[in-house]
Amino acid sequence: MENGAVSQSEGKDPSGFLSEIIGNSVTVKLNSGVVYKGELQSVDGYMNIALEKTDEYVNGVKRRSYGDAFVRGNNVMYISAD
Amino acid sequence: MAAPSTSQLLPLELIDKCVGSRIWVVMKGDKEFSGTLVGFDDYVNMVLEDVTEFDYSGNHTKLAKILLNGNNICMLIPGGEGPVAA
């Protein structure tokens, strides 16, 4: 590790993880506590997320379903592989 | 005088040393996570494995593998197992 640079070549960093879980079923939790479960279609560098077959959970209770959903990245707390 | 560069450990280098080991993440607000650090980026977005999410209400949620947004991270404790062990 020269010049204090952080080594992230293992493919285990955030972008490596994202490419690994594209197409999988995921859980996305927002800062508000609302949870979206669906099939991860795509993510970008802002953590904007496109989901398919999405279910929305508020306080653990299923509220609504969406065929396609876009979540703006600034609201995302975490993306979990199911 | 600045310390010799060999004795200076930059914050992100400390986190880099934690890759592969358990880490305790304290968020802004009341939420906390503990898990095995798999990787992270310049924004300190982090990939964690075998994660426990600690709620403000004391609830625990187990998660296999997550990408945690660095935006709301406040503090990182290497080797920490969360508020239970502390």
N, CA and C atoms of all chains as a GROMACS GRO file, in nm:
protein
  504
    1MET      N    1   0.085  -0.119   0.000
    1MET     CA    2   0.000   0.000   0.000
    1MET      C    3   0.088   0.124   0.000
    2GLU      N    4   0.122   0.175  -0.116
    2GLU     CA    5   0.211   0.290  -0.124
    2GLU      C    6   0.131   0.420  -0.129
    3ASN      N    7   0.192   0.527  -0.080
    3ASN     CA    8   0.134   0.661  -0.080
    3ASN      C    9   0.001   0.669  -0.005
    4GLY      N   10  -0.021   0.576   0.084
    4GLY     CA   11  -0.144   0.579   0.161
    4GLY      C   12  -0.266   0.543   0.080
    5ALA      N   13  -0.246   0.496  -0.043
    5ALA     CA   14  -0.360   0.459  -0.127
    5ALA      C   15  -0.427   0.334  -0.071
    6VAL      N   16  -0.557   0.332  -0.082
    6VAL     CA   17  -0.632   0.218  -0.032
    6VAL      C   18  -0.644   0.113  -0.142
    7SER      N   19  -0.601  -0.008  -0.113
    7SER     CA   20  -0.612  -0.113  -0.213
    7SER      C   21  -0.753  -0.167  -0.218
    8GLN      N   22  -0.812  -0.173  -0.335
    8GLN     CA   23  -0.948  -0.225  -0.348
    8GLN      C   24  -0.959  -0.308  -0.476
    9SER      N   25  -0.855  -0.386  -0.499
    9SER     CA   26  -0.849  -0.459  -0.625
    9SER      C   27  -0.914  -0.597  -0.615
   10GLU      N   28  -0.960  -0.635  -0.495
   10GLU     CA   29  -1.008  -0.772  -0.476
   10GLU      C   30  -1.143  -0.800  -0.541
   11GLY      N   31  -1.211  -0.693  -0.590
   11GLY     CA   32  -1.344  -0.713  -0.644
   11GLY      C   33  -1.447  -0.734  -0.535
   12LYS      N   34  -1.411  -0.702  -0.412
   12LYS     CA   35  -1.502  -0.719  -0.299
   12LYS      C   36  -1.549  -0.583  -0.248
   13ASP      N   37  -1.513  -0.479  -0.319
   13ASP     CA   38  -1.553  -0.345  -0.280
   13ASP      C   39  -1.698  -0.322  -0.325
   14PRO      N   40  -1.755  -0.205  -0.291
   14PRO     CA   41  -1.896  -0.182  -0.323
   14PRO      C   42  -1.935  -0.208  -0.469
   15SER      N   43  -1.856  -0.164  -0.565
   15SER     CA   44  -1.898  -0.184  -0.704
   15SER      C   45  -1.892  -0.332  -0.742
   16GLY      N   46  -1.794  -0.405  -0.686
   16GLY     CA   47  -1.787  -0.548  -0.711
   16GLY      C   48  -1.906  -0.622  -0.655
   17PHE      N   49  -1.947  -0.581  -0.536
   17PHE     CA   50  -2.065  -0.641  -0.472
   17PHE      C   51  -2.190  -0.615  -0.556
   18LEU      N   52  -2.203  -0.492  -0.606
   18LEU     CA   53  -2.322  -0.456  -0.684
   18LEU      C   54  -2.333  -0.539  -0.811
   19SER      N   55  -2.221  -0.552  -0.883
   19SER     CA   56  -2.227  -0.630  -1.007
   19SER      C   57  -2.257  -0.776  -0.977
   20GLU      N   58  -2.218  -0.822  -0.857
   20GLU     CA   59  -2.243  -0.959  -0.816
   20GLU      C   60  -2.391  -0.986  -0.791
   21ILE      N   61  -2.465  -0.886  -0.743
   21ILE     CA   62  -2.604  -0.909  -0.702
   21ILE      C   63  -2.706  -0.858  -0.803
   22ILE      N   64  -2.661  -0.801  -0.915
   22ILE     CA   65  -2.755  -0.757  -1.019
   22ILE      C   66  -2.836  -0.877  -1.066
   23GLY      N   67  -2.968  -0.860  -1.073
   23GLY     CA   68  -3.056  -0.967  -1.117
   23GLY      C   69  -3.110  -1.051  -1.002
   24ASN      N   70  -3.047  -1.039  -0.884
   24ASN     CA   71  -3.092  -1.116  -0.768
   24ASN      C   72  -3.205  -1.046  -0.694
   25SER      N   73  -3.268  -1.121  -0.606
   25SER     CA   74  -3.368  -1.066  -0.518
   25SER      C   75  -3.296  -0.993  -0.403
   26VAL      N   76  -3.334  -0.869  -0.378
   26VAL     CA   77  -3.266  -0.788  -0.277
   26VAL      C   78  -3.365  -0.717  -0.185
   27THR      N   79  -3.313  -0.672  -0.072
   27THR     CA   80  -3.389  -0.587   0.019
   27THR      C   81  -3.319  -0.452   0.024
   28VAL      N   82  -3.394  -0.346   0.000
   28VAL     CA   83  -3.340  -0.211   0.005
   28VAL      C   84  -3.406  -0.138   0.120
   29LYS      N   85  -3.329  -0.091   0.216
   29LYS     CA   86  -3.386  -0.015   0.327
   29LYS      C   87  -3.351   0.131   0.311
   30LEU      N   88  -3.450   0.217   0.326
   30LEU     CA   89  -3.430   0.361   0.316
   30LEU      C   90  -3.403   0.419   0.454
   31ASN      N   91  -3.352   0.540   0.458
   31ASN     CA   92  -3.327   0.607   0.585
   31ASN      C   93  -3.455   0.627   0.665
   32SER      N   94  -3.568   0.635   0.596
   32SER     CA   95  -3.697   0.652   0.664
   32SER      C   96  -3.743   0.523   0.731
   33GLY      N   97  -3.678   0.411   0.701
   33GLY     CA   98  -3.718   0.282   0.757
   33GLY      C   99  -3.804   0.200   0.663
   34VAL      N  100  -3.853   0.263   0.555
   34VAL     CA  101  -3.932   0.190   0.457
   34VAL      C  102  -3.842   0.090   0.385
   35VAL      N  103  -3.896  -0.031   0.361
   35VAL     CA  104  -3.819  -0.138   0.298
   35VAL      C  105  -3.881  -0.174   0.163
   36TYR      N  106  -3.796  -0.191   0.063
   36TYR     CA  107  -3.840  -0.239  -0.068
   36TYR      C  108  -3.771  -0.371  -0.096
   37LYS      N  109  -3.852  -0.472  -0.129
   37LYS     CA  110  -3.796  -0.602  -0.169
   37LYS      C  111  -3.831  -0.625  -0.314
   38GLY      N  112  -3.733  -0.662  -0.392
   38GLY     CA  113  -3.759  -0.685  -0.534
   38GLY      C  114  -3.637  -0.740  -0.605
   39GLU      N  115  -3.650  -0.751  -0.736
   39GLU     CA  116  -3.541  -0.801  -0.819
   39GLU      C  117  -3.458  -0.681  -0.863
   40LEU      N  118  -3.329  -0.684  -0.833
   40LEU     CA  119  -3.242  -0.571  -0.862
   40LEU      C  120  -3.209  -0.566  -1.011
   41GLN      N  121  -3.259  -0.460  -1.076
   41GLN     CA  122  -3.238  -0.448  -1.220
   41GLN      C  123  -3.107  -0.375  -1.247
   42SER      N  124  -3.086  -0.264  -1.178
   42SER     CA  125  -2.961  -0.189  -1.197
   42SER      C  126  -2.938  -0.091  -1.082
   43VAL      N  127  -2.811  -0.054  -1.065
   43VAL     CA  128  -2.770   0.046  -0.968
   43VAL      C  129  -2.665   0.134  -1.034
   44ASP      N  130  -2.655   0.260  -0.991
   44ASP     CA  131  -2.547   0.345  -1.042
   44ASP      C  132  -2.463   0.399  -0.926
   45GLY      N  133  -2.370   0.486  -0.959
   45GLY     CA  134  -2.278   0.538  -0.860
   45GLY      C  135  -2.343   0.621  -0.751
   46TYR      N  136  -2.465   0.669  -0.774
   46TYR     CA  137  -2.538   0.744  -0.672
   46TYR      C  138  -2.619   0.653  -0.583
   47MET      N  139  -2.612   0.521  -0.609
   47MET     CA  140  -2.698   0.423  -0.542
   47MET      C  141  -2.844   0.444  -0.580
   48ASN      N  142  -2.870   0.515  -0.693
   48ASN     CA  143  -3.003   0.508  -0.752
   48ASN      C  144  -3.026   0.362  -0.788
   49ILE      N  145  -3.149   0.315  -0.768
   49ILE     CA  146  -3.177   0.173  -0.782
   49ILE      C  147  -3.302   0.152  -0.865
   50ALA      N  148  -3.296   0.059  -0.961
   50ALA     CA  149  -3.414   0.017  -1.035
   50ALA      C  150  -3.449  -0.125  -0.991
   51LEU      N  151  -3.574  -0.142  -0.946
   51LEU     CA  152  -3.621  -0.272  -0.897
   51LEU      C  153  -3.738  -0.319  -0.982
   52GLU      N  154  -3.751  -0.451  -0.993
   52GLU     CA  155  -3.867  -0.513  -1.058
   52GLU      C  156  -3.943  -0.595  -0.956
   53LYS      N  157  -4.072  -0.613  -0.980
   53LYS     CA  158  -4.159  -0.694  -0.893
   53LYS      C  159  -4.138  -0.653  -0.747
   54THR      N  160  -4.158  -0.525  -0.721
   54THR     CA  161  -4.123  -0.466  -0.592
   54THR      C  162  -4.239  -0.470  -0.493
   55ASP      N  163  -4.209  -0.510  -0.370
   55ASP     CA  164  -4.305  -0.498  -0.260
   55ASP      C  165  -4.253  -0.394  -0.163
   56GLU      N  166  -4.344  -0.308  -0.115
   56GLU     CA  167  -4.309  -0.202  -0.022
   56GLU      C  168  -4.357  -0.239   0.118
   57TYR      N  169  -4.268  -0.229   0.217
   57TYR     CA  170  -4.303  -0.262   0.355
   57TYR      C  171  -4.283  -0.139   0.443
   58VAL      N  172  -4.388  -0.102   0.518
   58VAL     CA  173  -4.380   0.006   0.615
   58VAL      C  174  -4.402  -0.054   0.752
   59ASN      N  175  -4.308  -0.035   0.843
   59ASN     CA  176  -4.311  -0.098   0.975
   59ASN      C  177  -4.329  -0.250   0.965
   60GLY      N  178  -4.267  -0.309   0.867
   60GLY     CA  179  -4.273  -0.454   0.851
   60GLY      C  180  -4.402  -0.505   0.788
   61VAL      N  181  -4.495  -0.414   0.761
   61VAL     CA  182  -4.623  -0.454   0.703
   61VAL      C  183  -4.624  -0.418   0.554
   62LYS      N  184  -4.664  -0.513   0.471
   62LYS     CA  185  -4.666  -0.489   0.326
   62LYS      C  186  -4.772  -0.385   0.291
   63ARG      N  187  -4.730  -0.281   0.219
   63ARG     CA  188  -4.820  -0.173   0.185
   63ARG      C  189  -4.869  -0.180   0.041
   64ARG      N  190  -4.774  -0.187  -0.052
   64ARG     CA  191  -4.809  -0.181  -0.193
   64ARG      C  192  -4.712  -0.266  -0.273
   65SER      N  193  -4.748  -0.287  -0.400
   65SER     CA  194  -4.660  -0.356  -0.493
   65SER      C  195  -4.642  -0.270  -0.617
   66TYR      N  196  -4.523  -0.279  -0.676
   66TYR     CA  197  -4.494  -0.206  -0.799
   66TYR      C  198  -4.429  -0.302  -0.898
   67GLY      N  199  -4.466  -0.293  -1.023
   67GLY     CA  200  -4.403  -0.375  -1.126
   67GLY      C  201  -4.260  -0.330  -1.148
   68ASP      N  202  -4.243  -0.200  -1.157
   68ASP     CA  203  -4.112  -0.137  -1.176
   68ASP      C  204  -4.101  -0.024  -1.077
   69ALA      N  205  -3.984  -0.009  -1.015
   69ALA     CA  206  -3.968   0.101  -0.921
   69ALA      C  207  -3.828   0.158  -0.931
   70PHE      N  208  -3.821   0.290  -0.922
   70PHE     CA  209  -3.693   0.360  -0.918
   70PHE      C  210  -3.680   0.424  -0.780
   71VAL      N  211  -3.568   0.399  -0.713
   71VAL     CA  212  -3.544   0.461  -0.583
   71VAL      C  213  -3.426   0.556  -0.597
   72ARG      N  214  -3.445   0.682  -0.558
   72ARG     CA  215  -3.336   0.779  -0.567
   72ARG      C  216  -3.231   0.748  -0.459
   73GLY      N  217  -3.104   0.750  -0.500
   73GLY     CA  218  -2.996   0.698  -0.418
   73GLY      C  219  -2.976   0.764  -0.283
   74ASN      N  220  -3.008   0.893  -0.274
   74ASN     CA  221  -2.980   0.963  -0.148
   74ASN      C  222  -3.064   0.909  -0.032
   75ASN      N  223  -3.173   0.838  -0.062
   75ASN     CA  224  -3.260   0.784   0.042
   75ASN      C  225  -3.217   0.646   0.090
   76VAL      N  226  -3.122   0.585   0.020
   76VAL     CA  227  -3.089   0.445   0.049
   76VAL      C  228  -2.996   0.434   0.169
   77MET      N  229  -3.035   0.352   0.267
   77MET     CA  230  -2.944   0.324   0.378
   77MET      C  231  -2.859   0.201   0.344
   78TYR      N  232  -2.924   0.091   0.304
   78TYR     CA  233  -2.845  -0.023   0.261
   78TYR      C  234  -2.917  -0.107   0.157
   79ILE      N  235  -2.839  -0.183   0.082
   79ILE     CA  236  -2.889  -0.283  -0.011
   79ILE      C  237  -2.841  -0.419   0.040
   80SER      N  238  -2.934  -0.510   0.064
   80SER     CA  239  -2.900  -0.640   0.118
   80SER      C  240  -2.932  -0.749   0.017
   81ALA      N  241  -2.836  -0.839  -0.007
   81ALA     CA  242  -2.862  -0.956  -0.091
   81ALA      C  243  -2.944  -1.056  -0.009
   82ASP      N  244  -3.055  -1.104  -0.061
   82ASP     CA  245  -3.142  -1.196   0.015
   82ASP      C  246  -3.086  -1.338   0.015
   83MET      N  247   0.675   1.943   1.421
   83MET     CA  248   0.725   1.861   1.310
   83MET      C  249   0.631   1.744   1.283
   84ALA      N  250   0.614   1.719   1.155
   84ALA     CA  251   0.530   1.604   1.120
   84ALA      C  252   0.602   1.474   1.154
   85ALA      N  253   0.526   1.377   1.195
   85ALA     CA  254   0.582   1.246   1.226
   85ALA      C  255   0.629   1.181   1.096
   86PRO      N  256   0.730   1.092   1.105
   86PRO     CA  257   0.771   1.020   0.984
   86PRO      C  258   0.655   0.942   0.927
   87SER      N  259   0.653   0.931   0.793
   87SER     CA  260   0.536   0.877   0.727
   87SER      C  261   0.506   0.732   0.768
   88THR      N  262   0.609   0.661   0.815
   88THR     CA  263   0.585   0.522   0.853
   88THR      C  264   0.500   0.512   0.979
   89SER      N  265   0.503   0.615   1.064
   89SER     CA  266   0.426   0.608   1.187
   89SER      C  267   0.289   0.672   1.174
   90GLN      N  268   0.264   0.737   1.057
   90GLN     CA  269   0.135   0.800   1.033
   90GLN      C  270   0.040   0.699   0.972
   91LEU      N  271  -0.073   0.679   1.035
   91LEU     CA  272  -0.174   0.589   0.979
   91LEU      C  273  -0.297   0.672   0.944
   92LEU      N  274  -0.320   0.685   0.814
   92LEU     CA  275  -0.436   0.762   0.768
   92LEU      C  276  -0.565   0.690   0.806
   93PRO      N  277  -0.673   0.766   0.827
   93PRO     CA  278  -0.800   0.704   0.867
   93PRO      C  279  -0.843   0.590   0.774
   94LEU      N  280  -0.835   0.612   0.643
   94LEU     CA  281  -0.880   0.507   0.551
   94LEU      C  282  -0.787   0.386   0.553
   95GLU      N  283  -0.659   0.408   0.589
   95GLU     CA  284  -0.567   0.294   0.602
   95GLU      C  285  -0.605   0.208   0.722
   96LEU      N  286  -0.651   0.274   0.828
   96LEU     CA  287  -0.698   0.200   0.945
   96LEU      C  288  -0.816   0.112   0.906
   97ILE      N  289  -0.909   0.168   0.828
   97ILE     CA  290  -1.025   0.090   0.784
   97ILE      C  291  -0.980  -0.023   0.692
   98ASP      N  292  -0.880   0.006   0.608
   98ASP     CA  293  -0.830  -0.098   0.518
   98ASP      C  294  -0.772  -0.216   0.596
   99LYS      N  295  -0.712  -0.187   0.711
   99LYS     CA  296  -0.658  -0.294   0.797
   99LYS      C  297  -0.769  -0.381   0.854
  100CYS      N  298  -0.891  -0.326   0.858
  100CYS     CA  299  -1.004  -0.398   0.917
  100CYS      C  300  -1.072  -0.492   0.818
  101VAL      N  301  -1.036  -0.484   0.689
  101VAL     CA  302  -1.099  -0.570   0.589
  101VAL      C  303  -1.077  -0.716   0.628
  102GLY      N  304  -1.184  -0.791   0.636
  102GLY     CA  305  -1.178  -0.932   0.674
  102GLY      C  306  -1.209  -0.956   0.820
  103SER      N  307  -1.212  -0.848   0.900
  103SER     CA  308  -1.243  -0.868   1.042
  103SER      C  309  -1.374  -0.800   1.080
  104ARG      N  310  -1.417  -0.826   1.202
  104ARG     CA  311  -1.544  -0.771   1.249
  104ARG      C  312  -1.529  -0.622   1.273
  105ILE      N  313  -1.638  -0.550   1.246
  105ILE     CA  314  -1.637  -0.405   1.265
  105ILE      C  315  -1.774  -0.361   1.313
  106TRP      N  316  -1.775  -0.258   1.393
  106TRP     CA  317  -1.898  -0.203   1.450
  106TRP      C  318  -1.917  -0.064   1.390
  107VAL      N  319  -2.030  -0.042   1.328
  107VAL     CA  320  -2.058   0.083   1.258
  107VAL      C  321  -2.169   0.157   1.332
  108VAL      N  322  -2.139   0.278   1.376
  108VAL     CA  323  -2.239   0.362   1.441
  108VAL      C  324  -2.284   0.469   1.342
  109MET      N  325  -2.412   0.472   1.313
  109MET     CA  326  -2.467   0.566   1.216
  109MET      C  327  -2.505   0.696   1.285
  110LYS      N  328  -2.524   0.800   1.203
  110LYS     CA  329  -2.592   0.920   1.252
  110LYS      C  330  -2.730   0.877   1.297
  111GLY      N  331  -2.782   0.935   1.401
  111GLY     CA  332  -2.909   0.885   1.451
  111GLY      C  333  -2.883   0.765   1.541
  112ASP      N  334  -2.981   0.679   1.558
  112ASP     CA  335  -2.972   0.576   1.661
  112ASP      C  336  -2.939   0.438   1.608
  113LYS      N  337  -2.911   0.426   1.478
  113LYS     CA  338  -2.891   0.293   1.422
  113LYS      C  339  -2.744   0.251   1.427
  114GLU      N  340  -2.723   0.120   1.448
  114GLU     CA  341  -2.587   0.066   1.449
  114GLU      C  342  -2.585  -0.068   1.376
  115PHE      N  343  -2.469  -0.101   1.320
  115PHE     CA  344  -2.450  -0.228   1.251
  115PHE      C  345  -2.322  -0.292   1.302
  116SER      N  346  -2.320  -0.426   1.308
  116SER     CA  347  -2.192  -0.495   1.324
  116SER      C  348  -2.184  -0.605   1.220
  117GLY      N  349  -2.064  -0.629   1.169
  117GLY     CA  350  -2.048  -0.731   1.066
  117GLY      C  351  -1.903  -0.746   1.027
  118THR      N  352  -1.878  -0.840   0.936
  118THR     CA  353  -1.743  -0.860   0.884
  118THR      C  354  -1.723  -0.768   0.764
  119LEU      N  355  -1.620  -0.685   0.768
  119LEU     CA  356  -1.594  -0.591   0.659
  119LEU      C  357  -1.536  -0.663   0.539
  120VAL      N  358  -1.609  -0.656   0.428
  120VAL     CA  359  -1.564  -0.721   0.305
  120VAL      C  360  -1.487  -0.622   0.218
  121GLY      N  361  -1.535  -0.498   0.212
  121GLY     CA  362  -1.468  -0.396   0.133
  121GLY      C  363  -1.534  -0.261   0.153
  122PHE      N  364  -1.469  -0.158   0.100
  122PHE     CA  365  -1.526  -0.023   0.111
  122PHE      C  366  -1.467   0.062   0.000
  123ASP      N  367  -1.524   0.182  -0.022
  123ASP     CA  368  -1.471   0.272  -0.124
  123ASP      C  369  -1.436   0.407  -0.062
  124ASP      N  370  -1.402   0.505  -0.147
  124ASP     CA  371  -1.355   0.635  -0.099
  124ASP      C  372  -1.462   0.711  -0.020
  125TYR      N  373  -1.590   0.679  -0.045
  125TYR     CA  374  -1.698   0.744   0.030
  125TYR      C  375  -1.726   0.671   0.161
  126VAL      N  376  -1.650   0.563   0.188
  126VAL     CA  377  -1.674   0.475   0.300
  126VAL      C  378  -1.813   0.410   0.292
  127ASN      N  379  -1.865   0.395   0.168
  127ASN     CA  380  -1.970   0.296   0.149
  127ASN      C  381  -1.903   0.164   0.181
  128MET      N  382  -1.970   0.075   0.253
  128MET     CA  383  -1.903  -0.050   0.288
  128MET      C  384  -1.987  -0.174   0.262
  129VAL      N  385  -1.917  -0.281   0.219
  129VAL     CA  386  -1.980  -0.412   0.204
  129VAL      C  387  -1.953  -0.489   0.332
  130LEU      N  388  -2.061  -0.538   0.395
  130LEU     CA  389  -2.050  -0.612   0.521
  130LEU      C  390  -2.117  -0.748   0.507
  131GLU      N  391  -2.062  -0.845   0.578
  131GLU     CA  392  -2.114  -0.982   0.578
  131GLU      C  393  -2.153  -1.022   0.719
  132ASP      N  394  -2.248  -1.116   0.729
  132ASP     CA  395  -2.297  -1.166   0.860
  132ASP      C  396  -2.329  -1.049   0.952
  133VAL      N  397  -2.423  -0.968   0.906
  133VAL     CA  398  -2.449  -0.839   0.968
  133VAL      C  399  -2.562  -0.850   1.071
  134THR      N  400  -2.548  -0.778   1.180
  134THR     CA  401  -2.659  -0.754   1.270
  134THR      C  402  -2.689  -0.605   1.269
  135GLU      N  403  -2.817  -0.574   1.246
  135GLU     CA  404  -2.862  -0.434   1.248
  135GLU      C  405  -2.927  -0.408   1.383
  136PHE      N  406  -2.881  -0.306   1.454
  136PHE     CA  407  -2.936  -0.272   1.584
  136PHE      C  408  -3.024  -0.148   1.571
  137ASP      N  409  -3.150  -0.165   1.605
  137ASP     CA  410  -3.249  -0.059   1.594
  137ASP      C  411  -3.243   0.033   1.716
  138TYR      N  412  -3.304   0.150   1.704
  138TYR     CA  413  -3.313   0.239   1.820
  138TYR      C  414  -3.397   0.176   1.931
  139SER      N  415  -3.489   0.084   1.892
  139SER     CA  416  -3.579   0.022   1.990
  139SER      C  417  -3.518  -0.102   2.054
  140GLY      N  418  -3.394  -0.136   2.014
  140GLY     CA  419  -3.329  -0.254   2.070
  140GLY      C  420  -3.352  -0.380   1.990
  141ASN      N  421  -3.421  -0.368   1.876
  141ASN     CA  422  -3.442  -0.485   1.790
  141ASN      C  423  -3.313  -0.521   1.716
  142HIS      N  424  -3.292  -0.652   1.694
  142HIS     CA  425  -3.179  -0.699   1.614
  142HIS      C  426  -3.234  -0.759   1.486
  143THR      N  427  -3.171  -0.728   1.374
  143THR     CA  428  -3.206  -0.791   1.248
  143THR      C  429  -3.079  -0.850   1.188
  144LYS      N  430  -3.084  -0.978   1.149
  144LYS     CA  431  -2.969  -1.043   1.086
  144LYS      C  432  -2.977  -1.025   0.935
  145LEU      N  433  -2.864  -0.992   0.872
  145LEU     CA  434  -2.856  -0.976   0.727
  145LEU      C  435  -2.731  -1.049   0.678
  146ALA      N  436  -2.746  -1.124   0.567
  146ALA     CA  437  -2.633  -1.204   0.518
  146ALA      C  438  -2.521  -1.115   0.464
  147LYS      N  439  -2.554  -1.027   0.370
  147LYS     CA  440  -2.452  -0.943   0.306
  147LYS      C  441  -2.517  -0.814   0.259
  148ILE      N  442  -2.458  -0.701   0.296
  148ILE     CA  443  -2.519  -0.573   0.259
  148ILE      C  444  -2.414  -0.475   0.204
  149LEU      N  445  -2.465  -0.382   0.123
  149LEU     CA  446  -2.389  -0.263   0.088
  149LEU      C  447  -2.447  -0.148   0.168
  150LEU      N  448  -2.369  -0.095   0.260
  150LEU     CA  449  -2.415   0.011   0.349
  150LEU      C  450  -2.372   0.146   0.293
  151ASN      N  451  -2.469   0.236   0.276
  151ASN     CA  452  -2.441   0.370   0.226
  151ASN      C  453  -2.354   0.447   0.327
  152GLY      N  454  -2.243   0.504   0.282
  152GLY     CA  455  -2.152   0.574   0.370
  152GLY      C  456  -2.202   0.709   0.418
  153ASN      N  457  -2.308   0.758   0.353
  153ASN     CA  458  -2.358   0.892   0.379
  153ASN      C  459  -2.395   0.915   0.525
  154ASN      N  460  -2.448   0.814   0.591
  154ASN     CA  461  -2.498   0.831   0.727
  154ASN      C  462  -2.411   0.765   0.832
  155ILE      N  463  -2.291   0.723   0.792
  155ILE     CA  464  -2.200   0.660   0.888
  155ILE      C  465  -2.133   0.768   0.973
  156CYS      N  466  -2.130   0.744   1.102
  156CYS     CA  467  -2.069   0.840   1.195
  156CYS      C  468  -1.936   0.788   1.248
  157MET      N  469  -1.932   0.663   1.292
  157MET     CA  470  -1.810   0.612   1.358
  157MET      C  471  -1.794   0.463   1.329
  158LEU      N  472  -1.668   0.421   1.320
  158LEU     CA  473  -1.635   0.281   1.297
  158LEU      C  474  -1.547   0.231   1.412
  159ILE      N  475  -1.582   0.115   1.469
  159ILE     CA  476  -1.503   0.060   1.578
  159ILE      C  477  -1.449  -0.077   1.534
  160PRO      N  478  -1.319  -0.084   1.502
  160PRO     CA  479  -1.261  -0.212   1.461
  160PRO      C  480  -1.275  -0.317   1.570
  161GLY      N  481  -1.316  -0.437   1.530
  161GLY     CA  482  -1.329  -0.547   1.626
  161GLY      C  483  -1.455  -0.543   1.708
  162GLY      N  484  -1.535  -0.439   1.690
  162GLY     CA  485  -1.656  -0.424   1.771
  162GLY      C  486  -1.764  -0.522   1.731
  163GLU      N  487  -1.840  -0.572   1.828
  163GLU     CA  488  -1.950  -0.663   1.801
  163GLU      C  489  -2.085  -0.597   1.827
  164GLY      N  490  -2.087  -0.465   1.829
  164GLY     CA  491  -2.213  -0.395   1.848
  164GLY      C  492  -2.240  -0.360   1.992
  165PRO      N  493  -2.353  -0.296   2.016
  165PRO     CA  494  -2.384  -0.244   2.149
  165PRO      C  495  -2.407  -0.354   2.254
  166VAL      N  496  -2.430  -0.481   2.210
  166VAL     CA  497  -2.455  -0.589   2.304
  166VAL      C  498  -2.328  -0.621   2.384
  167ALA      N  499  -2.217  -0.636   2.306
  167ALA     CA  500  -2.090  -0.677   2.370
  167ALA      C  501  -2.027  -0.562   2.447
  168ALA      N  502  -2.056  -0.439   2.404
  168ALA     CA  503  -1.989  -0.324   2.464
  168ALA      C  504  -2.037  -0.294   2.606
   0.00000   0.00000   0.00000
